């Protein structure tokens, strides 16, 4: 077998004709910027999430920047977020001139641990940016409580969590502003870059709309310095086809996740993803497993597969990734280097001691193929080989005392 981590080919085989017709209609119509397709999508996306406003923009990164700007967050301000995320989460905060503060994560859910937030708050802190990672949802009850106590704004990074819910409420509708990415591999993906900002605040919606178009409320009138960050009509047309299918796709993702839970055998080395089943509707943008950080004495036969840094748990991950790849199973590692350890933030001197869970998880996690069209046969093949590889690995090691 050759199983990709995600397959746009299979998605295209189902809806390709509709996508092509939608794109051709835009080209024939001649309105490539703005127009009916963009307006239709913004209205449909707002309705899907249960918010008053959805403003299309160029990308998920721009969505975060527009949200921060709309809340007047800039130089001298601080925003609390997570270091275990795609770089854009922190990058957007830095780009508006604010300081990034990182809260450590819960090692079982991979999400920001809300118990670590209050100790980071200072008089300069203006917002919390929870990241709903891999389709899982941060404890929004705690986030809302902390934000109210300290008069902080909430910007939800929902790039990987379209249609995820906390207590029945869609992410992107819970905080002050929600930010979404329509990168092609997302639950709802475009045919290129795209994003959206969501809010039920009329003032913020108007401000975001202006900022996305050069700070212009009307043509040739500019009230503030803005950006050229528009969702173009072709991408909107693609999204207008896919938005009608996203709920079905997410239900299939949830079925795929249930299959993995049933098929993958528990053992001393591997942990399956955890989430608050009572409060969370998980949309499973990724299915990420964790290899426990245990010390091993490894037989020489396997040493060529290991990294030279003596991080043996990381070596177990590499062992699995390499062997799965040889079997035609493509996995992905999110994220091997935490944001606070990136060269771009080297001068910030973050306290690594306070981010131990974040640093540890970056050496442990690996994402298995996850997309609506994956077959049960393919999942069984993945799980059988994963189980067998771990069993073989166990036979080749001695667990240190």
VOGU-3710 file (C-alpha; in Angstrom, 3 decimals, decimal comma):
1> xxxxxxxxxx> 0,000/0,000/0,000  0,911/3,660/-0,344  -1,092/5,636/2,201  -0,600/9,438/2,251  -1,025/11,546/5,401  -3,794/13,410/3,560  -5,249/13,004/0,080  -6,532/15,846/-2,045  -6,635/13,431/-4,979  -9,379/11,372/-3,361
11> xxxxxxxxxx> -11,308/14,501/-2,441  -11,007/15,764/-6,006  -12,280/12,462/-7,407  -15,525/13,072/-5,537  -16,109/16,775/-6,155  -13,744/17,665/-8,994  -16,477/18,407/-11,533  -18,244/20,776/-9,142  -14,991/22,527/-8,251  -14,019/23,003/-11,873
21> xxxxxxxxxx> -17,448/24,393/-12,772  -17,330/26,835/-9,846  -13,866/28,097/-10,803  -14,773/28,460/-14,481  -17,895/30,431/-13,539  -15,744/32,920/-11,642  -13,331/33,261/-14,556  -16,166/33,723/-17,028  -17,877/36,216/-14,761  -14,783/38,395/-14,618
31> xxxxxxxxxx> -15,122/39,431/-10,959  -11,999/37,957/-9,376  -11,780/40,190/-6,304  -14,745/40,336/-3,947  -18,160/39,778/-5,476  -20,945/37,300/-4,926  -18,789/34,228/-4,221  -16,918/35,930/-1,387  -20,101/37,407/0,090  -21,836/34,038/-0,130
41> xxxxxxxxxx> -19,005/32,249/1,631  -18,710/34,814/4,406  -22,431/34,518/5,075  -22,367/30,710/4,997  -19,284/30,435/7,211  -20,751/32,807/9,792  -23,947/30,737/9,835  -21,958/27,497/10,177  -20,194/28,805/13,275  -23,094/30,697/14,789
51> xxxxxxxxxx> -21,501/34,165/14,650  -22,723/37,456/13,210  -19,697/38,138/11,032  -17,085/36,227/9,048  -14,539/38,258/7,133  -12,525/36,431/4,478  -8,816/37,157/4,255  -5,620/35,947/2,604  -4,529/33,315/5,149  -4,790/32,054/8,696
61> xxxxxxxxxx> -1,687/34,063/9,539  -3,309/37,257/8,290  -6,432/36,364/10,268  -4,377/36,404/13,480  -2,706/39,704/12,567  -6,024/41,329/11,700  -7,523/40,129/14,995  -4,641/41,540/17,012  -4,774/44,850/15,153  -8,540/45,090/15,582
71> xxxxxxxxxx> -8,047/44,802/19,352  -5,358/47,530/19,266  -2,686/45,128/20,477  0,819/46,276/19,623  4,126/47,486/20,990  4,392/47,199/24,768  1,524/44,703/25,019  1,717/40,993/25,840  -0,231/38,018/24,528  -0,255/34,570/26,145
81> xxxxxxxxxx> -0,286/31,555/23,859  1,380/28,146/23,366  4,797/27,267/21,966  3,510/23,928/20,657  1,846/25,197/17,498  2,633/26,266/13,960  5,042/29,211/13,944  2,403/31,665/12,684  0,678/31,675/16,083  3,558/33,521/17,727
91> xxxxxxxxxx> 4,753/35,187/14,532  1,526/37,186/14,242  1,920/38,504/17,783  5,492/39,554/17,081  4,562/41,162/13,773  2,222/43,632/15,487  5,009/44,500/17,931  3,654/42,715/20,996  5,541/40,338/23,293  4,792/36,620/23,166
101> xxxxxxxxxx> 4,336/34,819/26,491  4,249/31,025/26,349  2,194/28,862/28,697  3,229/25,228/29,004  0,965/22,470/27,697  -0,904/19,501/29,103  1,207/16,543/27,888  -1,859/14,352/27,422  -3,998/16,686/25,307  -1,086/18,661/23,715
111> xxxxxxxxxx> -3,065/21,843/24,444  -2,273/24,936/26,484  -2,579/24,079/30,182  -4,889/26,774/31,500  -3,487/26,299/35,024  -0,267/27,935/33,793  -1,816/31,127/32,473  -2,392/33,303/35,553  1,257/33,211/36,638  2,212/34,813/33,301
121> xxxxxxxxxx> -0,202/37,748/33,477  1,254/41,218/34,048  -0,107/44,731/33,770  0,909/44,653/30,093  -0,984/41,481/29,200  -3,838/42,247/26,834  -5,015/38,907/25,440  -4,951/35,126/25,560  -4,595/33,221/22,296  -5,667/29,603/22,856
131> xxxxxxxxxx> -4,766/27,254/19,989  -7,308/24,512/19,285  -4,651/22,104/18,063  -5,217/19,056/15,834  -9,003/19,558/16,132  -8,982/19,354/19,930  -10,317/22,270/21,999  -8,670/24,185/24,821  -10,633/24,344/28,091  -12,642/27,431/27,203
141> xxxxxxxxxx> -14,448/27,531/30,538  -11,108/28,294/32,198  -10,044/30,699/29,458  -13,271/32,678/29,769  -12,966/32,800/33,544  -9,374/34,055/33,477  -10,125/36,599/30,750  -13,033/38,005/32,738  -11,007/38,140/35,968  -8,141/40,101/34,370
151> xxxxxxxxxx> -10,095/41,967/31,681  -8,275/40,221/28,827  -9,380/39,649/25,255  -9,593/36,149/23,754  -8,369/35,424/20,233  -9,056/31,821/19,270  -6,567/30,236/16,875  -8,913/27,807/15,108  -6,680/27,044/12,125  -6,872/23,289/12,742
161> xxxxxxxxxx> -10,302/23,101/14,308  -13,104/24,202/11,988  -16,373/22,868/13,455  -14,815/21,688/16,722  -16,979/22,580/19,716  -16,760/23,286/23,430  -20,013/22,521/25,274  -21,899/22,624/21,989  -20,499/25,984/20,877  -18,308/26,142/17,777
171> xxxxxxxxxx> -14,764/27,386/18,203  -14,366/30,836/16,745  -17,632/31,887/18,376  -16,546/31,610/22,023  -13,888/34,297/22,414  -13,851/37,871/21,159  -12,438/36,864/17,765  -11,827/33,569/15,970  -9,117/33,016/13,346  -9,277/30,305/10,675
181> xxxxxxxxxx> -7,012/28,920/7,980  -8,252/27,368/4,748  -4,904/25,834/3,838  -5,746/22,881/1,572  -5,140/20,181/4,214  -7,483/21,705/6,780  -10,943/20,311/7,588  -12,278/23,013/5,291  -9,566/23,776/2,751  -9,282/26,021/-0,278
191> xxxxxxxxxx> -7,255/25,428/-3,444  -4,475/27,606/-2,079  -4,116/30,046/0,802  -7,161/31,519/2,481  -8,449/32,473/5,903  -11,245/34,108/7,846  -11,816/36,141/10,979  -15,040/35,631/12,932  -16,766/37,721/15,573  -20,203/38,750/16,776
201> xxxxxxxxxx> -18,994/42,248/17,650  -20,171/44,729/15,003  -17,436/47,267/15,749  -14,647/44,689/15,529  -16,102/43,225/12,332  -16,119/46,626/10,663  -12,573/47,338/11,797  -11,308/43,955/10,575  -13,032/44,448/7,220  -11,322/47,816/6,797
211> xxxxxxxxxx> -7,906/46,571/7,911  -8,065/43,722/5,376  -8,474/46,232/2,526  -5,795/48,880/3,143  -7,684/50,374/6,097  -10,364/51,527/3,711  -14,049/51,803/4,643  -14,781/52,983/1,100  -12,809/53,441/-2,076  -9,972/55,949/-1,863
221> xxxxxxxxxx> -10,709/56,679/1,790  -8,230/55,234/4,325  -8,827/55,581/8,049  -5,856/53,480/9,223  -2,808/51,640/7,872  -4,059/48,250/6,777  -3,175/45,321/4,550  -3,982/43,794/1,198  -5,498/40,646/2,682  -8,543/39,595/0,712
231> xxxxxxxxxx> -10,023/36,171/0,129  -10,140/36,008/-3,653  -13,253/34,927/-5,540  -11,817/31,684/-6,903  -10,881/30,465/-3,440  -14,301/31,512/-2,159  -15,962/29,576/-4,980  -14,009/26,449/-3,997  -14,944/26,930/-0,351  -18,616/27,403/-1,287
241> xxxxxxxxxx> -18,595/23,881/-2,714  -16,742/22,354/0,206  -18,634/24,066/3,024  -21,695/21,984/2,180  -19,652/18,827/2,775  -17,518/19,791/5,772  -19,887/18,426/8,415  -20,047/15,043/6,678  -16,261/15,029/6,292  -15,785/15,733/9,994
251> xxxxxxxxxx> -18,174/12,945/10,937  -16,046/10,630/8,796  -12,901/11,909/10,500  -14,475/11,090/13,844  -15,211/7,589/12,590  -11,596/7,233/11,447  -10,441/8,305/14,915  -12,719/5,740/16,569  -11,260/3,052/14,311  -7,736/3,971/15,354
261> xxxxxxxxxx> -8,707/3,791/19,015  -10,128/0,319/18,434  -7,313/-1,002/16,239  -4,162/0,294/17,922  -3,100/-1,851/20,861  -2,212/-0,163/24,107  1,286/-0,773/25,417  3,982/0,733/27,615  5,438/2,765/24,789  2,535/4,445/23,032
271> xxxxxxxxxx> -0,248/6,748/24,218  -3,311/7,631/22,193  -4,576/11,246/22,111  -6,721/12,404/25,010  -9,525/14,955/25,073  -12,412/16,014/27,314  -15,137/13,821/25,861  -17,827/15,457/28,006  -17,157/18,993/26,789  -15,325/18,627/23,484
281> xxxxxxxxxx> -16,513/17,819/19,976  -13,177/16,883/18,406  -12,909/17,427/14,642  -9,698/15,365/14,201  -7,703/17,477/11,783  -4,839/15,171/12,779  -4,569/11,918/14,731  -1,438/12,323/16,824  0,012/9,534/18,959  2,687/9,916/21,634
291> xxxxxxxxxx> 5,661/7,707/22,433  6,391/7,613/26,126  9,661/9,019/27,346  11,243/5,840/28,739  14,928/4,977/28,908  15,972/2,031/26,769  19,053/-0,078/26,273  18,994/-0,701/22,545  20,481/-3,682/20,711  23,198/-2,787/18,204
301> xxxxxxxxxx> 21,135/-3,962/15,214  18,981/-0,850/15,468  21,607/1,773/16,201  21,881/2,894/12,565  18,275/4,096/12,760  18,825/6,326/15,747  19,819/9,946/16,031  23,205/10,662/17,549  21,889/12,942/20,292  21,183/9,946/22,553
311> xxxxxxxxxx> 17,548/10,957/22,811  16,365/7,366/22,746  12,662/8,174/22,873  13,127/10,329/19,790  14,922/7,356/18,301  11,892/5,178/18,909  9,837/7,735/17,003  12,317/7,720/14,145  12,382/3,944/14,178  8,598/3,861/13,731
321> xxxxxxxxxx> 8,501/6,646/11,160  11,205/5,050/9,023  9,755/1,562/9,207  6,207/2,767/8,485  7,477/4,716/5,490  9,135/1,577/4,187  5,721/-0,098/4,386  4,076/2,714/2,388  2,606/4,501/5,428  3,352/8,225/5,421
331> xxxxxxxxxx> 3,359/9,926/8,809  4,128/13,518/9,831  5,824/14,985/12,901  4,119/18,105/14,305  6,187/20,009/15,598  9,796/18,861/16,080  11,045/22,221/17,394  8,894/24,342/19,752  8,466/27,983/18,794  10,438/29,289/21,781
341> xxxxxxxxxx> 13,452/27,250/20,634  13,393/28,544/17,066  16,301/30,699/15,931  13,893/33,573/15,275  13,226/33,777/19,045  16,755/33,038/20,241  17,197/36,563/21,619  14,090/36,324/23,828  15,686/33,941/26,358  12,508/32,100/27,274
351> xxxxxxxxxx> 12,547/30,121/30,505  12,816/26,563/29,210  12,277/25,189/32,704  8,714/26,525/32,600  8,097/24,851/29,229  9,302/21,338/29,972  6,134/19,599/28,776  6,283/21,532/25,526  9,894/20,575/24,878  9,262/16,939/25,778
361> xxxxxxxxxx> 6,191/16,551/23,575  8,143/17,786/20,552  10,309/14,658/20,815  7,388/12,274/21,297  4,508/12,863/18,908  3,832/11,563/15,415  0,706/11,951/13,275  -0,853/8,988/11,473  -2,702/9,331/8,151  -6,013/11,126/8,769
371> xxxxxxxxxx> -8,525/12,153/6,123  -12,208/11,375/5,458  -11,554/9,122/2,469  -9,112/6,739/4,151  -10,495/3,193/4,107  -10,916/0,799/7,010  -8,613/-1,600/5,167  -5,901/1,055/5,087  -6,411/1,848/8,756  -6,174/-1,831/9,633
381> xxxxxxxxxx> -2,949/-2,066/7,640  -1,537/0,954/9,506  -2,564/-0,329/12,938  -1,407/-3,916/12,318  2,019/-2,755/11,227  2,294/-0,219/14,045  1,378/-2,877/16,595  3,833/-5,345/15,087  6,676/-2,838/14,905  6,244/-1,911/18,538
391> xxxxxxxxxx> 6,142/-5,573/19,539  9,323/-6,232/17,547  10,950/-3,216/19,107  10,036/-4,432/22,580  11,697/-7,760/21,812  14,893/-5,959/20,819  15,336/-3,885/23,946  15,800/-4,167/27,647  13,904/-1,726/29,779  16,397/-0,023/32,045
401> x> 15,863/-0,327/35,760
//
